[in-house]
Structures are given as C-alpha cells and as structure tokens.
Amino acid sequence: ALADVLHSILMPIGISFWTFQALSYLIDIYREEEADPTLLEFCLYMAFWPTVFSGPVCRLYKMLPQFRETLKPTLDDIAMGTFRLVVGLFMKLVMARILETGLNSGEGVSAGFDQLNNWGGLDVWFLGIGFGFQLYFDFAGYSHIVIGTALLFGIRLEENFDHPFLSTTPSVFWTRWHMSLSFWIRDYVFFPLAAMLRQAWWRNVTLMIAMVLFGLWHGATATFIIWGVYHGLLLIGHRLWQQRTRGMTVSMPPFLVVITSWSLTFGLVSLGWIFFRAHDLSQAWKMLAAVVTPAS
C-alpha cells in the first residue's frame, strides 16, 4: 500500500538536477566558501530555465557573477548559440531517434532490447554500442541545445560532454561523459571521503561508493546499481593496473598502445550499457552470457 502511495506522488520535472544544485550550495556554505546570493539570485540559480529539465548541473559560484553582470550577447554568442542549437536538435531529434527506432519502425535499439531472448553475441555487441551512441546523441544533443540557448542570452554554461567515446581509459571516460555530474560527485563525494583515510584500499572503496551513487542517481533499480558497481570495478581495475605497470617499459609502438587501450575502454564501456538499458537483471545476464558463449 505504501508503495502505491509513493508511486502516485508526482515529482517535479528535473528534481534530480536541481536537488544536486541545491546540495552543492549547502555544502559550499558548510565549507564557508563565499557566495552570499540574494533570495532572487538563488531562485534564479535554481530555476534557470534552460537547465531545469536535464542539466547540466550548475554551480552557484560560476553562475552568480554572470547574473550580476549586465549581459549583452555579442554577434559571436548569437552565431555560436544558434549553431549549437541546430547541432543539438539534429543529434537529439534525428540521430538519437534513428538509433532508437531504426529507419523503419521496430528495427532500432529499443526493439532489440524488447525481444525476450535469442540474442546472439554479435547482437548484444551491436545493441550495447548502439544504445551508447543513442544515449550520447540524446543527452549530448540536449546539452548542446541548453548551452546554445543560454549563450543567446550571454550566459556561459559548463560543457557536459567532450568526445567521450575517444577515451583511452575508464578514468578519462568519466572526465568526458556527463561532466557536470561526474565532477559534482568527484568534488562533493569522492574527494571528501578519500581525504578521511590515506590508505590505498580506502581510495578504492570511495571510488566504488561514488560510482554506486552515480548509478542510484539515474534510478533506484538493481540494473542501475549494478551498472554503477561495474564502472566502479573498471576504475579500480584501471588504477591497480597503473600501479602494477608503473615504471615498466612497453615494447609496443605508441600508436598500437593507444589503439589497444581505446579498444578495451570502448568495448568495456559498451558492454556496461547493457546493464543501463536492460529491463531487469535477468535480461542483462542473459545478454552478457551470449557475449561469452562460444556457440552464440
């Protein structure tokens, strides 16, 4: 009965984004960092309309100086803002939709995940890669729209994506994907926790906590939690590998090292999207089992 009541509660649009914005302000006050906004300035920060729905997650200390200026967008601002609007609309309304539904209805990524079984290993690889790009075009496209819209009014927002699929390590990926949220969790969760103890094992624990929180932020479901755990393990594994190979010389040509590192990172990140998109853990395990089953 309680679950039914909770499900019937209508949550405000964008609650996860502006909750984190409010939290960052409260934490900055606790740290005695200078901000001192008026009530009107704080309300403008919380309700700045381009970012309310899906971010980027803004910080008050970066927005407040712009709110206090008499901003007059330049011709360059208007040109770049319009360009990013057009690019964002194309990414979100064309590229993301084609990947989701296919050129013909029922042929896209959604249809692949909606089938109940009979995935081949190659099917799962294509679905993981396809959903990764669908999510990128959808969310990065939205970020382009928001950043471009704000720029039309002379407001400069933080970038949210920076060619994440060119990353050569899991650590680099998380400095390029959903950057405003990644850096929020880094600054307000990972760094404070990591500073509590200096031991290496504790740093790995804090990495895992941060990534589980990243998963929970997307939704309190088993698939999102496991997705967070998966990326936590990737980050810890990368860190341990760096420690193990520090000081070692590599006989491979540098370009081959980069290609190998990129291939591993891209493949592992793509497989992780299965957890993110699957309807439940049972489906995720079946799909991933197809990847490692020779017969499939």
Residue frames as qw, qx, qy, qz and C-alpha x, y, z in Angstrom:
[[0.000, 0.886, 0.464, 0.000, 0.00, 0.00, 0.00],
 [0.306, -0.791, 0.111, 0.519, 2.84, 2.38, 0.85],
 [0.418, -0.109, 0.602, 0.672, 4.50, 1.61, -2.49],
 [0.213, 0.643, 0.649, 0.345, 1.28, 2.51, -4.31],
 [0.146, -0.936, -0.231, 0.221, 1.09, 5.81, -2.44],
 [0.400, -0.587, 0.341, 0.616, 4.72, 6.64, -3.24],
 [0.382, 0.159, 0.684, 0.601, 4.22, 5.80, -6.93],
 [0.117, 0.792, 0.576, 0.164, 1.19, 8.11, -7.05],
 [0.254, -0.804, -0.048, 0.535, 3.22, 11.13, -5.91],
 [0.592, 0.745, 0.137, 0.274, 4.00, 13.45, -8.81],
 [0.615, -0.434, 0.068, 0.655, 7.62, 14.56, -8.72],
 [0.196, 0.886, -0.060, -0.416, 8.68, 17.92, -10.20],
 [0.805, 0.560, -0.025, 0.195, 10.44, 17.84, -13.56],
 [0.480, 0.639, -0.367, 0.476, 14.22, 17.77, -13.24],
 [0.646, -0.741, 0.040, -0.179, 14.17, 17.11, -9.49],
 [0.903, -0.186, 0.029, 0.387, 17.46, 15.17, -9.55],
 [0.531, 0.472, 0.018, 0.703, 19.31, 18.01, -11.27],
 [0.094, -0.735, 0.085, -0.666, 18.19, 20.90, -9.13],
 [0.816, -0.575, -0.058, -0.027, 18.45, 18.80, -5.97],
 [0.818, -0.029, -0.020, 0.574, 22.17, 18.40, -6.68],
 [0.249, 0.611, 0.017, 0.751, 22.45, 22.12, -7.43],
 [0.486, -0.766, -0.014, -0.421, 20.86, 22.95, -4.07],
 [0.903, -0.372, -0.048, 0.209, 23.09, 20.42, -2.30],
 [0.664, 0.280, -0.056, 0.691, 26.23, 21.96, -3.81],
 [0.065, -0.725, 0.028, -0.685, 25.15, 25.37, -2.45],
 [0.733, -0.645, -0.011, -0.214, 24.53, 23.93, 1.03],
 [0.904, -0.135, -0.036, 0.404, 27.87, 22.12, 1.04],
 [0.444, 0.504, -0.048, 0.739, 29.70, 25.26, -0.13],
 [0.351, -0.772, 0.037, -0.528, 28.10, 27.18, 2.74],
 [0.887, -0.459, -0.012, 0.051, 29.24, 24.48, 5.16],
 [0.796, 0.087, 0.009, 0.598, 32.75, 24.84, 3.78],
 [0.205, -0.806, -0.124, 0.541, 32.46, 28.61, 4.34],
 [0.425, 0.144, 0.476, 0.756, 33.03, 29.40, 0.70],
 [0.115, 0.390, 0.104, -0.908, 31.97, 32.86, -0.41],
 [0.128, 0.418, 0.783, 0.443, 28.68, 33.08, -2.32],
 [0.015, 0.432, 0.412, -0.802, 26.13, 35.26, -0.48],
 [0.007, -0.325, -0.631, -0.704, 23.36, 35.38, -3.10],
 [0.408, -0.013, 0.224, -0.885, 20.18, 37.33, -2.59],
 [0.579, 0.214, 0.722, -0.313, 16.94, 35.36, -2.44],
 [0.641, 0.667, 0.027, -0.379, 16.15, 36.42, -6.01],
 [0.270, 0.655, -0.684, -0.173, 19.59, 35.35, -7.24],
 [0.304, -0.182, 0.922, -0.153, 19.27, 31.98, -5.51],
 [0.652, 0.420, 0.514, -0.368, 15.82, 31.44, -7.06],
 [0.541, 0.723, -0.274, -0.331, 17.22, 32.34, -10.48],
 [0.020, 0.509, -0.859, -0.044, 20.05, 29.86, -9.99],
 [0.426, 0.041, 0.872, -0.239, 17.64, 27.09, -9.01],
 [0.568, 0.573, 0.540, -0.240, 15.08, 27.85, -11.73],
 [0.053, 0.575, -0.471, -0.667, 17.37, 28.91, -14.61],
 [0.794, 0.307, 0.241, -0.465, 15.06, 27.57, -17.27],
 [0.620, 0.523, -0.540, -0.223, 17.43, 26.08, -19.89],
 [0.255, 0.359, -0.869, 0.228, 18.98, 23.72, -17.31],
 [0.581, -0.232, 0.433, -0.649, 15.97, 22.85, -15.15],
 [0.914, 0.117, -0.086, -0.380, 14.85, 19.75, -17.04],
 [0.982, 0.019, -0.018, 0.185, 18.09, 17.80, -17.60],
 [0.629, -0.531, 0.159, 0.545, 21.05, 19.95, -16.62],
 [0.626, 0.218, -0.596, 0.454, 23.95, 20.50, -16.93],
 [0.593, -0.675, -0.372, 0.233, 24.32, 20.59, -13.13],
 [0.256, 0.767, -0.102, 0.579, 25.47, 24.15, -12.43],
 [0.554, -0.309, -0.454, 0.625, 27.43, 25.62, -9.52],
 [0.087, -0.934, -0.333, 0.099, 26.30, 28.87, -7.92],
 [0.402, -0.687, 0.186, 0.576, 29.78, 30.39, -7.72],
 [0.361, 0.000, 0.609, 0.706, 30.08, 30.13, -11.51],
 [0.085, 0.652, 0.657, 0.368, 26.58, 31.41, -12.27],
 [0.249, -0.810, -0.377, 0.373, 26.34, 34.26, -9.75],
 [0.267, -0.454, 0.216, 0.822, 28.92, 36.59, -11.37],
 [0.092, 0.208, 0.682, 0.695, 27.09, 36.25, -14.70],
 [0.140, -0.725, -0.672, -0.052, 23.72, 37.00, -13.08],
 [0.293, -0.771, -0.210, 0.526, 25.18, 40.19, -11.60],
 [0.262, -0.208, 0.413, 0.847, 26.52, 41.48, -14.91],
 [0.525, 0.612, 0.147, -0.572, 24.55, 43.40, -17.48],
 [0.542, -0.077, 0.748, 0.375, 24.97, 40.78, -20.16],
 [0.521, 0.664, -0.076, -0.530, 24.77, 41.78, -23.79],
 [0.829, 0.069, 0.513, 0.211, 25.25, 38.80, -26.11],
 [0.036, -0.576, 0.474, 0.665, 27.67, 39.50, -28.93],
 [0.709, 0.440, -0.282, -0.473, 27.17, 38.52, -32.54],
 [0.330, 0.359, -0.872, 0.039, 29.60, 35.67, -31.94],
 [0.295, -0.011, 0.802, -0.519, 27.48, 34.50, -29.00],
 [0.678, 0.358, 0.209, -0.608, 24.34, 34.54, -31.12],
 [0.609, 0.485, -0.549, -0.304, 26.05, 32.77, -34.02],
 [0.196, 0.269, -0.922, 0.196, 27.60, 30.07, -31.82],
 [0.417, 0.077, 0.665, -0.615, 24.42, 29.70, -29.76],
 [0.731, 0.389, -0.029, -0.561, 22.33, 29.21, -32.89],
 [0.501, 0.442, -0.732, -0.135, 24.85, 26.74, -34.31],
 [0.005, -0.159, 0.922, -0.353, 24.81, 24.66, -31.13],
 [0.593, 0.205, 0.413, -0.661, 21.01, 24.75, -31.07],
 [0.731, 0.429, -0.305, -0.434, 20.84, 23.38, -34.61],
 [0.363, 0.371, -0.851, 0.081, 23.50, 20.72, -33.91],
 [0.238, -0.078, 0.801, -0.544, 21.74, 19.70, -30.71],
 [0.701, 0.275, 0.209, -0.624, 18.34, 19.41, -32.38],
 [0.670, 0.434, -0.537, -0.273, 19.85, 17.27, -35.16],
 [0.180, 0.296, -0.901, 0.262, 21.60, 14.99, -32.66],
 [0.325, 0.043, 0.725, -0.606, 18.55, 14.60, -30.42],
 [0.652, 0.377, 0.263, -0.603, 15.67, 14.54, -32.92],
 [0.713, 0.521, -0.372, -0.286, 17.36, 12.78, -35.83],
 [0.386, 0.444, -0.797, 0.132, 20.39, 10.71, -34.82],
 [0.248, -0.163, 0.802, -0.518, 19.08, 9.53, -31.44],
 [0.728, 0.220, 0.275, -0.589, 15.64, 8.69, -32.86],
 [0.701, 0.445, -0.496, -0.256, 17.09, 6.74, -35.80],
 [0.227, 0.326, -0.878, 0.266, 19.17, 4.64, -33.42],
 [0.401, -0.037, 0.664, -0.630, 16.23, 4.13, -31.06],
 [0.718, 0.339, 0.379, -0.475, 13.56, 3.14, -33.58],
 [0.563, 0.042, 0.695, 0.445, 15.52, 2.33, -36.75],
 [0.079, 0.130, -0.432, -0.889, 14.96, 3.70, -40.23],
 [0.534, -0.285, -0.581, -0.544, 11.81, 1.60, -40.22],
 [0.580, -0.499, 0.263, -0.588, 9.69, 1.22, -37.09],
 [0.937, -0.250, 0.177, -0.170, 10.70, -1.70, -34.90],
 [0.867, 0.363, -0.178, 0.291, 14.23, -2.08, -36.26],
 [0.117, 0.792, -0.357, 0.481, 16.18, 0.03, -33.77],
 [0.193, 0.311, -0.776, 0.514, 17.89, -0.43, -30.43],
 [0.529, -0.153, 0.408, -0.729, 14.60, -0.41, -28.49],
 [0.890, 0.128, -0.196, -0.391, 13.25, -3.35, -30.48],
 [0.605, 0.345, -0.687, 0.209, 16.46, -5.28, -29.84],
 [0.017, -0.227, 0.724, -0.652, 16.15, -4.85, -26.09],
 [0.645, -0.043, 0.203, -0.736, 12.41, -5.54, -26.11],
 [0.787, 0.121, -0.558, -0.233, 12.78, -9.05, -27.51],
 [0.771, -0.552, 0.163, -0.274, 12.71, -11.59, -24.73],
 [0.747, -0.371, 0.512, 0.206, 15.52, -13.93, -25.74],
 [0.808, 0.398, 0.334, 0.279, 17.56, -15.35, -28.62],
 [0.086, 0.953, -0.253, -0.141, 20.28, -12.72, -28.60],
 [0.887, 0.249, -0.110, 0.374, 23.46, -13.70, -30.39],
 [0.604, -0.448, -0.064, 0.656, 26.81, -12.45, -29.15],
 [0.294, 0.168, 0.309, 0.889, 27.12, -10.05, -32.09],
 [0.208, -0.728, -0.506, -0.413, 23.58, -8.81, -31.47],
 [0.542, -0.742, -0.284, 0.274, 24.49, -7.87, -27.91],
 [0.507, -0.217, 0.122, 0.825, 27.64, -6.05, -29.01],
 [0.103, 0.395, 0.431, 0.805, 25.69, -4.02, -31.56],
 [0.367, -0.768, -0.475, -0.224, 22.93, -3.27, -29.05],
 [0.580, -0.604, -0.182, 0.516, 25.42, -2.12, -26.41],
 [0.374, -0.074, 0.249, 0.890, 27.29, 0.08, -28.87],
 [0.030, -0.526, -0.546, -0.651, 24.07, 1.33, -30.46],
 [0.406, -0.800, -0.442, -0.007, 22.48, 2.25, -27.16],
 [0.536, -0.442, -0.061, 0.716, 25.66, 4.05, -26.06],
 [0.201, 0.089, 0.347, 0.912, 25.52, 6.25, -29.14],
 [0.217, -0.657, -0.594, -0.410, 21.74, 6.69, -28.82],
 [0.488, -0.738, -0.351, 0.305, 22.18, 7.93, -25.26],
 [0.449, -0.272, 0.115, 0.843, 25.07, 10.15, -26.32],
 [0.082, 0.322, 0.469, 0.819, 23.19, 11.78, -29.19],
 [0.337, -0.727, -0.558, -0.217, 20.12, 12.23, -26.99],
 [0.523, -0.740, -0.241, 0.346, 21.81, 13.69, -23.92],
 [0.453, -0.248, 0.201, 0.833, 24.74, 15.48, -25.59],
 [0.091, 0.482, 0.532, 0.690, 22.25, 16.88, -28.11],
 [0.347, -0.831, -0.430, -0.065, 20.13, 18.20, -25.26],
 [0.547, -0.571, -0.048, 0.610, 23.25, 19.71, -23.67],
 [0.335, 0.128, 0.378, 0.854, 24.07, 21.47, -26.94],
 [0.116, -0.699, -0.527, -0.469, 20.54, 22.91, -27.01],
 [0.489, -0.794, -0.304, 0.194, 20.78, 24.15, -23.41],
 [0.537, -0.392, 0.116, 0.738, 24.27, 25.62, -23.76],
 [0.242, 0.296, 0.466, 0.798, 23.33, 27.25, -27.08],
 [0.214, -0.788, -0.502, -0.285, 20.11, 28.70, -25.65],
 [0.513, -0.738, -0.169, 0.404, 21.92, 30.17, -22.65],
 [0.497, -0.142, 0.267, 0.813, 24.57, 31.61, -24.96],
 [0.115, 0.623, 0.503, 0.588, 21.89, 33.52, -26.87],
 [0.351, -0.894, -0.231, -0.154, 21.35, 35.45, -23.64],
 [0.194, 0.784, -0.434, 0.399, 25.07, 35.86, -22.96],
 [0.706, -0.521, 0.410, -0.248, 25.19, 33.13, -20.26],
 [0.491, 0.476, -0.729, -0.034, 28.03, 30.61, -20.49],
 [0.883, -0.327, 0.184, -0.282, 27.40, 27.16, -19.05],
 [0.378, -0.498, 0.771, 0.122, 29.83, 24.35, -18.38],
 [0.540, 0.291, -0.672, -0.415, 30.33, 21.75, -21.09],
 [0.801, -0.214, 0.375, -0.414, 28.75, 18.37, -20.40],
 [0.937, 0.134, 0.298, 0.123, 30.37, 16.05, -22.99],
 [0.055, 0.825, -0.476, -0.300, 33.81, 16.05, -24.58],
 [0.638, 0.433, -0.599, -0.215, 34.17, 13.25, -27.14],
 [0.652, -0.449, 0.531, -0.303, 33.75, 10.51, -24.50],
 [0.965, 0.158, 0.201, -0.056, 33.94, 7.62, -26.97],
 [0.590, 0.672, -0.359, 0.269, 37.50, 8.62, -27.86],
 [0.491, -0.728, 0.416, -0.237, 38.62, 7.93, -24.28],
 [0.599, 0.411, -0.684, 0.067, 41.55, 5.56, -23.88],
 [0.231, 0.018, -0.852, 0.469, 40.92, 4.65, -20.21],
 [0.306, -0.650, -0.693, -0.062, 37.85, 4.36, -17.95],
 [0.334, -0.562, -0.286, 0.701, 39.18, 7.26, -15.87],
 [0.070, -0.133, 0.320, 0.936, 39.37, 9.53, -18.90],
 [0.157, -0.441, -0.761, -0.450, 35.87, 8.44, -19.95],
 [0.330, -0.720, -0.585, 0.171, 34.43, 9.78, -16.70],
 [0.221, -0.511, -0.035, 0.830, 36.09, 13.15, -17.25],
 [0.050, 0.093, -0.530, -0.841, 34.32, 13.39, -20.62],
 [0.290, -0.399, -0.791, -0.362, 30.88, 11.84, -20.07],
 [0.421, -0.783, -0.410, -0.204, 28.16, 13.82, -18.24],
 [0.496, 0.291, -0.374, 0.728, 30.95, 16.02, -16.96],
 [0.274, -0.553, 0.142, -0.774, 28.82, 18.29, -14.76],
 [0.863, -0.404, -0.046, -0.299, 27.55, 15.30, -12.75],
 [0.873, 0.101, -0.312, 0.360, 30.90, 13.46, -12.78],
 [0.321, 0.406, -0.342, 0.785, 32.71, 16.48, -11.38],
 [0.527, -0.560, 0.064, -0.636, 29.91, 17.09, -8.85],
 [0.947, -0.289, -0.130, -0.058, 30.29, 13.56, -7.45],
 [0.720, 0.258, -0.306, 0.567, 34.09, 13.90, -7.57],
 [0.113, 0.497, -0.264, 0.819, 34.13, 17.20, -5.65],
 [0.511, -0.437, 0.189, -0.716, 31.34, 16.59, -3.14],
 [0.953, -0.209, 0.027, -0.218, 31.53, 12.82, -2.59],
 [0.910, 0.201, -0.214, 0.292, 34.81, 11.25, -3.72],
 [0.348, 0.565, -0.366, 0.652, 37.33, 13.88, -2.56],
 [0.446, -0.594, 0.313, -0.592, 35.81, 14.37, 0.93],
 [0.962, -0.218, 0.063, -0.153, 35.55, 10.62, 1.52],
 [0.836, 0.334, -0.241, 0.361, 39.02, 9.89, 0.11],
 [0.133, 0.673, -0.375, 0.624, 40.52, 12.53, 2.43],
 [0.741, -0.560, 0.100, -0.358, 39.25, 10.67, 5.51],
 [0.834, -0.341, 0.395, 0.180, 41.88, 7.91, 5.17],
 [0.164, 0.766, -0.501, -0.368, 45.09, 7.80, 3.16],
 [0.539, -0.161, 0.819, 0.117, 45.24, 4.05, 2.61],
 [0.156, 0.191, -0.689, -0.681, 45.02, 2.80, -0.97],
 [0.052, -0.318, -0.945, -0.063, 42.21, 0.35, -0.16],
 [0.084, 0.625, 0.513, -0.582, 40.04, 3.20, 1.14],
 [0.160, 0.454, -0.320, -0.816, 40.53, 5.15, -2.08],
 [0.163, -0.036, -0.884, -0.436, 39.20, 2.13, -3.98],
 [0.028, -0.498, -0.818, 0.286, 36.23, 1.92, -1.62],
 [0.119, 0.613, 0.193, -0.757, 35.43, 5.59, -2.20],
 [0.150, 0.235, -0.636, -0.719, 35.64, 5.04, -5.95],
 [0.135, -0.277, -0.937, -0.165, 33.06, 2.29, -5.62],
 [0.003, 0.592, 0.599, -0.539, 30.81, 4.42, -3.39],
 [0.119, 0.493, -0.149, -0.849, 30.97, 7.29, -5.88],
 [0.213, 0.101, -0.753, -0.614, 30.05, 5.09, -8.84],
 [0.092, -0.414, -0.901, 0.094, 27.22, 3.35, -6.98],
 [0.071, 0.613, 0.347, -0.706, 25.86, 6.82, -6.19],
 [0.151, 0.330, -0.484, -0.796, 26.19, 7.62, -9.89],
 [0.177, -0.172, -0.913, -0.325, 24.05, 4.60, -10.67],
 [0.074, -0.538, -0.747, 0.385, 21.48, 5.39, -7.96],
 [0.077, 0.446, 0.016, -0.892, 21.18, 8.94, -9.29],
 [0.266, 0.084, -0.652, -0.705, 19.77, 7.51, -12.53],
 [0.741, -0.238, -0.282, -0.561, 17.27, 5.36, -10.66],
 [0.422, -0.416, 0.712, -0.376, 16.92, 3.15, -7.57],
 [0.942, 0.175, -0.062, -0.279, 16.84, -0.11, -9.52],
 [0.837, -0.315, 0.390, 0.218, 19.10, -3.16, -9.42],
 [0.747, 0.484, 0.222, 0.398, 20.26, -2.59, -13.01],
 [0.148, 0.911, -0.120, 0.366, 21.44, 0.97, -12.33],
 [0.591, -0.723, 0.353, -0.057, 23.16, -0.09, -9.11],
 [0.877, -0.046, 0.378, 0.294, 24.99, -2.94, -10.87],
 [0.546, 0.735, 0.096, 0.390, 25.91, -0.52, -13.67],
 [0.163, -0.919, 0.262, -0.246, 27.50, 1.73, -11.03],
 [0.778, -0.457, 0.425, 0.079, 29.29, -1.23, -9.44],
 [0.844, 0.358, 0.254, 0.308, 30.52, -2.32, -12.90],
 [0.368, 0.823, -0.085, 0.424, 32.08, 1.08, -13.60],
 [0.476, -0.801, 0.331, -0.148, 33.48, 1.20, -10.08],
 [0.884, -0.174, 0.382, 0.207, 35.27, -2.09, -10.79],
 [0.680, 0.607, 0.124, 0.392, 36.56, -0.71, -14.11],
 [0.019, 0.917, -0.208, 0.341, 38.01, 2.35, -12.37],
 [0.667, -0.618, 0.413, -0.047, 39.55, 0.30, -9.57],
 [0.907, 0.124, 0.312, 0.254, 40.94, -2.22, -12.08],
 [0.502, 0.769, -0.015, 0.395, 42.47, 0.59, -14.14],
 [0.261, -0.877, 0.315, -0.252, 44.02, 2.11, -11.02],
 [0.820, -0.385, 0.419, 0.064, 45.52, -1.22, -9.94],
 [0.828, 0.408, 0.208, 0.323, 46.87, -1.80, -13.46],
 [0.230, 0.896, -0.160, 0.345, 48.53, 1.63, -13.41],
 [0.507, -0.740, 0.418, -0.140, 50.19, 0.82, -10.08],
 [0.906, -0.093, 0.389, 0.138, 51.35, -2.57, -11.32],
 [0.738, 0.482, 0.226, 0.415, 52.82, -1.26, -14.58],
 [0.064, -0.992, 0.105, 0.013, 54.35, 1.95, -13.21],
 [0.307, -0.725, 0.573, 0.225, 57.97, 2.13, -14.27],
 [0.720, 0.093, 0.655, 0.210, 57.62, -0.69, -16.81],
 [0.102, 0.464, -0.461, -0.749, 58.70, -0.08, -20.40],
 [0.749, 0.413, 0.440, -0.274, 56.35, -1.07, -23.22],
 [0.399, -0.219, 0.668, 0.588, 57.87, -2.56, -26.39],
 [0.393, 0.630, 0.653, 0.146, 54.74, -1.90, -28.48],
 [0.228, 0.314, 0.228, 0.893, 54.68, 1.13, -30.81],
 [0.086, 0.180, 0.426, -0.882, 52.91, 4.08, -29.12],
 [0.493, 0.063, -0.272, -0.824, 50.08, 4.19, -31.67],
 [0.575, -0.097, -0.793, -0.175, 49.38, 0.50, -31.07],
 [0.209, -0.177, -0.724, 0.633, 49.26, 1.10, -27.31],
 [0.281, 0.160, 0.143, -0.935, 46.70, 3.89, -27.85],
 [0.582, 0.024, -0.533, -0.615, 44.57, 1.77, -30.20],
 [0.486, -0.127, -0.855, 0.131, 44.63, -1.21, -27.80],
 [0.074, -0.200, -0.592, 0.777, 43.76, 0.97, -24.80],
 [0.405, 0.128, -0.072, -0.903, 40.94, 2.70, -26.70],
 [0.567, -0.027, -0.712, -0.414, 39.54, -0.62, -27.97],
 [0.367, -0.195, -0.838, 0.354, 39.44, -2.13, -24.47],
 [0.072, 0.224, 0.403, -0.884, 37.86, 1.00, -22.98],
 [0.464, 0.106, -0.293, -0.829, 35.26, 1.34, -25.73],
 [0.544, -0.075, -0.804, -0.231, 34.36, -2.36, -25.55],
 [0.284, -0.228, -0.785, 0.502, 34.04, -2.45, -21.76],
 [0.197, 0.215, 0.232, -0.928, 32.01, 0.77, -21.64],
 [0.503, 0.051, -0.496, -0.706, 29.74, -0.54, -24.40],
 [0.475, -0.177, -0.862, 0.012, 29.07, -3.78, -22.53],
 [0.095, -0.197, -0.611, 0.761, 28.22, -1.73, -19.46],
 [0.372, 0.037, -0.124, -0.919, 25.31, -0.09, -21.30],
 [0.483, -0.190, -0.813, -0.265, 23.57, -3.48, -21.25],
 [0.281, -0.362, -0.719, 0.523, 23.02, -3.05, -17.50],
 [0.060, 0.234, 0.131, -0.961, 21.90, 0.54, -18.03],
 [0.437, 0.111, -0.364, -0.815, 19.29, -0.31, -20.69],
 [0.303, -0.119, -0.939, -0.106, 18.11, -3.83, -19.85],
 [0.536, -0.521, -0.298, -0.593, 14.61, -4.17, -18.41],
 [0.760, -0.599, 0.163, -0.191, 15.90, -6.18, -15.44],
 [0.277, -0.651, 0.703, 0.072, 18.97, -8.02, -14.22],
 [0.768, 0.094, 0.634, -0.004, 17.77, -11.35, -15.63],
 [0.657, 0.739, 0.144, 0.029, 17.73, -9.90, -19.12],
 [0.060, 0.899, -0.433, -0.015, 21.12, -8.25, -18.62],
 [0.527, -0.431, 0.731, 0.044, 22.74, -11.52, -17.51],
 [0.785, 0.351, 0.509, 0.028, 21.23, -13.43, -20.47],
 [0.493, 0.869, -0.043, 0.018, 22.52, -10.83, -22.92],
 [0.087, -0.815, 0.572, -0.016, 26.01, -10.74, -21.42],
 [0.726, -0.177, 0.664, 0.009, 26.10, -14.55, -21.31],
 [0.771, 0.591, 0.236, 0.023, 25.59, -14.52, -25.10],
 [0.218, 0.909, -0.354, 0.007, 28.78, -12.44, -25.45],
 [0.201, -0.605, 0.766, -0.078, 30.95, -15.05, -23.71],
 [0.810, 0.080, 0.557, -0.163, 29.18, -18.16, -25.02],
 [0.200, -0.333, 0.703, 0.596, 31.19, -19.55, -27.99],
 [0.294, 0.375, 0.856, 0.199, 28.09, -21.11, -29.58],
 [0.179, 0.859, 0.438, -0.195, 26.39, -17.72, -29.85]]
